[in-house]
Amino acid sequence: MLSYLRFARDNWRFVAFGFVLTGTSSYGQTFFIGIFGPDVQARFSLDHTEWGTIYLIGTLASAMILPWTGKLIDQVDLRRYTLAVCGLAVLACLAMATAQNVIMLVVAIFLLRQSGQGLLSHIASTSMARYHEHGRGKALAIASFGEGIGEAILPVLAVLLIVAIGWRASYGVVAIILAVGLTPFLLWLLKGHTQRHAGYLQRRESARQETSETARSATRAEVLRDTRFWLLMPGLLAPAMIVTGLFFHHLNLADAKGWSHLWIAGDYFIYAIFGSAMAFVLGPLIDRFGAVRFLPWKLTPLILALVVVAQFNSPYVLWPYFVLLGISAGTHVLVTAMWAEIYGVDHLGAIKSLVTALEVFASAIGPVLIGLMLDQGWGFSTALYIFAGYSVAATVLLMFALHRRT
């Protein structure tokens, strides 16, 4: 913790920028949108498959353009890029608050996923990895804590707000907070970025002069031709597909198990605490040993979480389930650091935007798959065991891919 305190003290403004960004992205994350699911389904008379399909279409549309919108972070000043994405975020929340038909709902989901799940998270992880050559793991861990805070607090607040003022007005309140409070604060936190970026450019040029080959960063086209990249993908995309599907259908899971909605939403804080704790544990380990060493075990807690909640029906099973799921979520800091370690940081925005697009694509599939299985009468346990089996196979591919690297 002393190393974190020293690092945060020396870089407080910029790591706070990453922290606030990941927290702000919550409005477009599945764990938040899923809270609104039953009310949206009731308003538009949608069954599980139809609601999941709408989510799929909006999310896939977001994934299709992310490789281009995300790549712009390599070319546009970070302050302008952040301002544009925040403006899109406000528009997304207003679209959700005013949607009157299914087409408008699809557009709202697209905007929420593009700005929230996609670009705000992308800005946070890319900027932390790019500008912190030393202390990259700590920076990513601190930034990820913002999402943990959002996961711990916002689901319960959303449930209470929906009860008090309705689901539409709740997203209207979010739009106001984004426009009036968070956007100006984020831009204030970027004060002094001109000097930071100049330092990054100087370090990059020095590295290129030291060696023309080993210091060169891979382009996105070169990454796509690397076999390791495609071997890694099934495992790295598994959490996006599975965890998104679970959070999207958590209230339906509660209904199936006989749990109250407030009980499952109120336990999200466990997920957030252990996710943040795992990220903080991994931060210094990444800085000391590298991310690649730990990556093969990334899916182990997710597999255990799936088996636990599939096997037992007691409401108290949520506690070990959210502990394991949180630990799994905390390992995500390994992924961004791993891309920087393997492929360099010059084109990190382009590479990360491609990976983020694939993650968004995977996250679109998860809710639909579970919805289809539920509507076919398969039940949650069957879906969870299928996902666990997939994760085991993906772990084998992770190990093989990282072994090839050596």
Secondary structure, DSSP 4 states (H G I P E B T S, - for coil): -HHHHHHHHHTHHHHHHHHHHHHHGGGGSHHHHHHHHHHHHHHHT--HHHHHHHHHHHHHHHHHHHHHHTGGGGTS-HHHHHHHHHHHHHHHHHHHHH--SHHHHHHHHHHHIIIIIIIIHHHHHHHHHHH-SSSHHHHHHHHHHHHHHHHHHHHHHHHHHHHHH-HHHHHHHHHHHIIIIIHHHHHHHTTTHHHHHHHHHHHHHHHHHH-SSTTPPPPHHHHHT-HHHHHHHHHHHHHHHHHHHHHHTHHHHHHHHT--HHHHHHTHHHHHHHHHHHHHHHHHHHHHH-STTTGGGTTHHHHHHHHHHHH---GGGHHHHHHHHHHHHHTTHHHHHHHHHHH-STTHHHHHHHHHHHHHHHHHHHHHHHHHHHHTT--HHHHHHHHHHHHHHHHHHHHHHHHHH-
